[in-house]
Amino acid sequence: MNKIPFGKPIIDQTDINIVSKVLKSGILTHGPMGIKFEKKFATFTGLKYSLATTSCTSSLLMAYKLVGLKAGDEFIVPAQTHVATINAGKFLGAKPIFIDTEPETGNINVQEIEKKISKKTKCITIVHFLGKPVDIKKIINITKKYNIKIVEDCALSLGAKYYGKHVGTYSDFACFSFYPAKHITTGDGGMLCCKNKKDYINAKLLRGFGVNKSFFERKIPGIYDVLSTGLNFRLSDINSALGLNQLQKLPKILKSREKNYLKIYNSLKKLSKIKILNTISTKYLKSSYYCLSFIVKNSSRKKRDNLLKLITKKGIGCSVYYPRAIVDYDYYKKEKKTYNNQLLNARMIGNNSICIPVGPHLKKEHKKYIIKEITKIFI
């Protein structure tokens, strides 16, 4: 069997046609596609104030900036996440305060958060690990008590819902990713969603040089004012057109992911040598089913890495989310004394987990093959 990729964007002729239309129009940025994409995204998620950006990372940087994060401040984050969740805050000079994860889900351990809040804490960042929503209502109670903000890293959770509402609804800022391996793609890109209009207006300024009027809002061509410092995190019309068309297919993509996940999960859950992380939907928590991740029992990082090589040799695309707890990356090791060293669950997931695909690119024969080969390895 040919190699089964871990992730593969679902690109069809309709995607190619809409991108081609933008290319032929000559309006590659500052055009209508970005606004259409934002509106369509807001309609799908219910997140009214949505801004298309260059990446989830730039969205996170903007969110942290709008929260007021600066040198000397602290922000609370899970120890098991993509390094971008942390780097965006570090870039502003703030210090991450790491919280261990739940061993069953990989989500931040909500019970440990309040112990780490100090006078320097500006925000709590949560990550819906592999698409399963964090129990955010408990976090909302904490943030109200201490008057701090919530930032959601929703990079893996497009389509996930918490008590019937899309993730991002309950926080001050929510950040999404459209990297090719995600649920939908814009080539590369992201979305920043703001809870209130004031933050949305400031986010638009931050996204576009601090300029007060976009290209089509200027009554006199080339004339505008600058109201604040800003960068250039705008998504082009080319990327936005692709995202707009991809959104049409998202409901079908989500159903396919859930179907594939459950098929593989139900076939592998009996294996005694692995423990599948609980990223499955419940009555009130709807998962986006990003991938299926399992812990190799009685393992080590070296053994896990060798298993990754073996699975790859079998032609199955696999990955790790994420290969180490943040404090164990070389850069963060330099500052190890300033961070909590007791992050046993985050390290367990980082050192011993393996992720396998559940995306809509899987065909029936792919699922059968994945189940057969993984079972042979861990029987």
N, C-alpha and C positions, 0 to 999 in steps of 0.2 A: 504493500500500500504506500502511496505517496505520502510525504510528510504532512501531518495535520497541524496547521499553525495554531499557536495559542490564541491569537487574536487576528481577525481579518475584517477590515471594513467592508460593509455590504454596499458596493458601488455598482449601480446599474445604468442603463442608457439614459434614464430620466435625470440622474445626477450629472452625467456628461453633457446632456443637452442644456441644462440650466447654467452650468459653468461656461459652456461654449457661448451661450447667449450673452453673458456678461462680458466675456472676452471680446466678442464682436461689437458690443455696444461702445467700447472705448472708455466707459466709466468703470474703472477698476477699484476705486475707493471713493469715499464721500457720496456714494450713490444711494439708491433706495433699498438695496438688498439688505444692508445692515439693519435698517429700521424694521423692515418686514420680518427679518429673522428674530429680532428682539421681541416683537409683538407676538409672533407665533409661539415663541418659547414661553412668554408670559401667559399666553392663553392655555398652553399645555400644562404648565406647572402651577398656575395661579399666583406666581410671583410677579406682581405688577411692575415693579421698578427693576427692569433687567437691562443690562448693558453688555453687548458683545465685546470681548477683549482678545488679546493675542494668545492668552493661555490661562489655565487655572492658576499658575504661579503668579502672573501679573495681577490677576483678580485678588489673590491672597495679599499681595503686597499693597494693593489699593485699599483693601478692607482694613488691614492693620494700620495703614496711614490714616484712614478716616476714623478709626477707633481712637487715634491719638497716640499710638504706640511710638515710643522714642527711647533714646539712650537712658538707661537707668530704670526703665519700666520692666515689668515681668508679664509674661503671658503663659497660661497653662495649656499644655498640649499632651496628647497621648505619646508614649514612648515608642509605639509601633505604628509608623505611618511613613509616607513618602517624605524624603528629606525636604522637599519644597515647602511643606507645611511649616517647617521650622525655619528654613533659610529666609523666607520672606520677612519674618519678624526679626531675625538676626541681622538682616540687611539694614534695618532701621535702628540697630543698636540695642534692641531689647533682649532680655534674657529669657530663654524658655525654661519653664518649670515642668518637668516630666512627671506624668502619672502612669502607673502601670496599667496594663490592659486586663480585661476579663479573659480567663483562659478558654472559656467556651465559645466566645464570639469574636475576640480580637478587638472589641470596642473598648473605649476608655472606661476605667473602673470609676463609676460615678461616686461610689462611697468614699473614695480617696481624695476627691477634688477639694472639698472645703478645708481639709487639713493643710493644704498648700497655698491657700489664699493669704496674701499679705497686703500691706498698704500700697505696695508697688504694683499689684495686679491690675492690669487694664482690661484683659479679656480672657475668656475661656474658648479655646478652639477645639471643636469636636470633629471627628472623622467617622463617617458611616462606613466602617470597615467592610470591604467587599460587597457593599450595597445593603447591609442590614442596618436599619436606623438605630441610633443611640436613643436611650430613654431620656429624651430631652426635657420632659416636663420637670423632672427632678433637678436638672441643671438650671432651668428657668427660675425655680424657687431660690436657688443659691445666688444667682446673679441679681435677683431683685433685692435680696438681703444685703448684698455688698455693693450694689450699684455698679456693676461691671457689665461688659458687653459679651455677646456670643457671636463667634465667627464659625460658620460651618464649612468644612472641606467636603464638598459633595462630588469629588472627582469620579468616584466609583458608584454613585448612587442616583443617577438620573432615572426617574421612574419609581423610585422608592417612596413609600408613604408612611407617615406616622399618624395614627388615629384618623385615617382618611384624608389627610392633607399632605401634599408633597413636601419632602424634606427641604429645608430652607425657609419654610413658612414661619417658623417660630423664632428665628434668630435675627440679629441685627444685619448680618451680611452672610450671604451664601455664595460659594464659589464652585463652578462646574468646569469640567474638562471635556474637550472634543478631540483629544489625541486619537490617532487611528485605531488603537486597541479598545477604545471606550465604546459605549452603547451606540452613539452616533459620532460622526467625525466631520470636521471642517478642514481636514488636512492637518491643521494644528490650530488651536484656539480655545477660548473659554467664555464663561459668562459670569458676570458679577451681579448679584441681586441684592437690592437694598430694601430694608423694611419701610423706611419713610422717605418722603419726597425730598427733604432737605439733604439727606445723605446722597440721594440719587443725583441731585443737581451738582453737589460737590464732586461726586464720582465722575460725572461727565467732564468737569473741568480738569480733574486729575488725569483722566484718560487722554485728553487732547490738548496738552500744552498750557492749560489754564485759559484757553481762548473762549470768549463769551458767545460767539456765534459760529455755528458750523457753516460749511461751504454754501449750502443752499438757503441759509437763514440771513445771509448778508444782503442788505438792500443795495449797497454799493460794492461791486466786485473788488475783492482784495482788502476791504476795510473791516477791521475787527479790533477788539480790545483784549487785553490780557488781565484777568482778575485774580489769578493765583499762580503758584508754581504748578507745573504739570508736566507729564511725560507724553509719550506716544504709545498707547496701548490699544489703539483702535484695530478692529478686525476689518480686513479688506472686503470689498463686495464679492470678490471671487470666492473667498472662504465662506462668507455669509450665505451666498447662493447655494453652496453645497449643503450647509447646515440647514437652511430652510427646507430643502428637498428631503434631507435625511429625516427631519422631524415628522414628515408625512408617514414614514415607515416605522417610526419608533414604537407604536403600540404592538405592531406585528413582531418587531424585534424582541420586545420585552416578553411576549408570550412564548416565543421560540426559546429564549434563554431559560425561562422557568421550566418549560417542558424538558429541555435537554438536561438541565440541572437535576430535576427529580428522577429522570431515567437513570442517570449515572449514580446519583446519591443512593437510590434504593437498591442498586446492584452492588455498591461498594461498602455500604454501612455495616455489613455483617463481618467484614475483615477485622480480625482481632489485633493486627499489627499496626493499624492506623486509627486515628480518631478524626472524624470530619468536623471542621469548625461549624458551629451552628449559625449559618447565615440564611437559613430558610425562613419563609414568611410565617407569621403567626396571625392571630385574629386582628391585632391592632398594629402590627409592624409588617409592612409589605416590603419585601426585599427586591432589589433590582437585579439580583442574580448575576453579579459581575463574573464570578468564576467559582469553581469548587476547590477549596483549600483543605488539606488534611495534614495532621501532625503525625510524623513517624514516631511511634512509641519506642522508648529505650534507645534513642538515637543520639547522634552528635552532629555538629555542623559538617564534619568531614564525611561522615556516613551519608548524610542527607545530600551533600553535593555530589557524591558518587552515584546516588540514586537518580539525581537530576540528569546526569550524563547517560545513565542507563535508559531512562525513559525517553530521552531525546534520540538515542540510538534506535529505539523502537519506532521512531517516526512520529512520536507524539510531542507536540509543542507544549512546553511546561514553563513555569516561572515561579517566583517567590514574591509574596507581598507581606513583608519586605525583608531583604536578606539579612538585616541586622537590626536590633534595637538602635535607635538614633545615637545613643551614647557610646555605642561600640564602633561607629565609623571613625576612621583615623582623625578626621578634623575635630570631632567632638571628644575624642579621647584626650586631646591636648588640654581640654578644660574639664576633665572628668571629676576633679575634686569639687567643682561647683555644682554638680548634678547629683541627683538621687541615684545611688548605685544599686538599690534593691528593686530591680525591675525584672523579676523572675519570669513573669508571664510573657512580657514583651520579648525577652531573650529566648524563651522557649519557642515562641512562634517564629521569630526570626531565624533561629538556628535549625529548627526541625520541621518546618512546613514546606509543602509542595503544592503548587496550584496547577490545576488542569483545566482545559477549556470547556465552556458550555455555550459559546456564542452561536448565533444563527447560521454560521458557515458550516456547522457540523451536519453531515448527512447521516442517515440511519446506519450505514455501514461504518462510519467514523465512530459513532457512539458504541457500537458493538465491539469494535476493535479496541477502543480505549478501555472499556470494561474488561475485556478478555486479558489484555496485556497488564493492566494494573493489578488485576486479580492474581495473575501468574507470579508477579513480583512479590506480592505481599500475602500470599496464601499461607 
